[in-house]
Structures are given as C-alpha cells and as structure tokens.
Amino acid sequence: MNNFEDIISGKICPYCNCETELVSSKEIYGPDSTYGSNHYRCKKNPDHYVGTYKNSTPPNKSLGRLADKELREWKMKGHGEFDPLHKAPNPHFENSKSAYQWLSKEMNIEINYTHFGMFTIEQCQQAIALCQQLKKNQNTKNSTSE
C-alpha cells in the first residue's frame, strides 16, 4: 500500500503521519455510546479518528481518512448539501451511485476516491460549491420554465 492508500483506509493519520489503532466507539464517544462500530484513532492525537462500516468485509473497513474536528464539520456540511441531491423528494439523481458519479466527473476524481469520507477540507468545499451550483442552476431552470 502506498501512503495515500494507507491514509484513506484509516491506517495512517494524515496529520501526524503515524499509525492508528482500532478502538470501540465507547472510547470515542464515551461509555454510553450506542454507535456500535469501531473507529481508527491516531496513536498520537485522540481527536483524529474515523469510523468503520458495520458488518463490513473485510472487518473494520474504514469509512475513509482520519479527520480532526474541522474536517468532520466540513464532511457534515458536505453531506448536508450532497445527500438531498439523491434523497430529497424529486431528487436530482436517481440514487447515491449516480450522484457520486456526477461528483466524480465534476471534481475530476476517480470514482473509487469520490466520497466525503476520503475528502480533504478543500475537496469538501469544492463538492459543496458544486452541489450548490447544481441546485441554483436547477432552481433557475425551474423558475424560467414556469
């Protein structure tokens, strides 16, 4: 694996460039956590972490790169703009796959790496701007056709 693959698989912390450890959600969110899956956490800075898919094959497959608080906030903002494109009533896209294919093309990123879990802050910001522009263009199109 190269360094990029190690980063997006949660094995290396992109901030500290050190190895990670697998911990339970209780170690991230506290003893009352019901999150239910594990997380990869930086060995040097416990604020750098990423969750894993539940019941994944292989087990404990990372949701992407480790994130600090700021990146986690940008990822949430990104999903807030992106998810309605395929989940809202009258969505722009039939499903998440077609929405990610559009985003992959627009961002000029390989589809395998087009996911908010793998994005940097800058990529999240770019994706947000693209989603907002698509919605604006669609709203303009709808208002001129009425």
N, C-alpha and C positions, 0 to 999 in steps of 0.2 A: 504494500500500500504506500502511496506517496503521501506527503504531508497534507495536501488538500483533502484527500480521501479520509485520512485519519481525523481531520478536523470535522468534516461533515458527518462522520459516523460517530462522533462523540468520544473518540479515543484520545484525542489531544485537545487541550484547552487552547483556543486561538489567541487568548490574551496573555497567558503565562507560558505557552509553549511547553507545557508539562503534561504528564499522563493524568488520566482521570480515574475515578473509582466508581463502582456501581453501588448505589445506596438506595434504601427504600424511600418512598415518598414521605414517610414519617420523619426522616432526617432532614428533609427539605421544608416541609410544611408544618411539622410538629406532631406530637403523639396522637392527636385526634384526627389526623388526616385520613380521609377515605378515598384518596385519589386512586390507590390500588396498583399502581405500576412502579417500576423502579426508575431511577434517574442516574445519569452520568454526571458526576460532580468533580470539579477541579480539585486536585490534591492540595493546591496552594491557597486558593480563594474559594470558600464555600458559596459565594454569591454567583459563581459561574457554574451553571448547570443546564441540563436539558433532559426532558422526559424520554421515556421509551414507549413503544407501541405495546399495548396489552396483547397477550397471546400471540406474539409475533414469531415468525420462523425466518431466521434463527431467533432464539430467545433474546430478549432485551435489545431489540433493534432500536437504535436511536431515532428520535424524531428530527434530528438534524444536528447542527453545531451547538456547542455550549453558548449560552447567552448571559450577559450581565443584565442588570435591571433596565438600562436604557434600551438595549436591543429587544428585550422581552416586551417592552412597551411599544416599540415600533412594529414588532411582529403582530401584536394585538390590533394595532391601528390598521395594519395591512390587511389582516383578516376581516376587519370591520368594513373595509372598502371592497375587498375582493369577494367575500362569501355571498353577499347579496346578488352578485352577477350571475350566480348559478343556483341560489337557494330561495330568492325572493319570489313572490308572485310575479308572473310574466318576466322571468329571468332573461338576461341577455344570452346566456348559454344553456344548453340542454342539461349539462352536468358539470361536475368539477373537472373531469378529464378534459373536456373541450375548453373550459375556461383556462386551465393551466396550459393547454396547447397554444391558445391565443397569447397568454402572457409570455410564454417561452419565445414565441416568434417576435413579439414586440420588444422584449428585453435582449433578444439575441443570445439566449442562454439555452444550452442543451436541455431538453425536456426532463432528463433524469436529475437535473440540478435546479429545476424551477419549482421551488416550494419555499414557503416562508420559513420553514424550519432550517433551511440551508442559507438563507439570505443574510447579508450584512445590513447594517443600518442604511447605507447608501442604496442598496438594492431594494430594501423595503420602501424607501422614499420614492424611488423610481417607479416601483409597482403601484404605489398609492396614486401617484400622479397619473399614470396610465389608466387606472381604473376610474379616477375622477374625470379624466378627459373623455373616456368612452361614455360614461353616464351623461356628461354635458352634451356631447355630440348626439346622443340618443334623445335627450330631452329637447334639444334644438330641432332635431328631425321631427319629433312628435308634434311639437308646437307649430311648426310650419306646415305640416300636413293636415292640420285640423281646420 
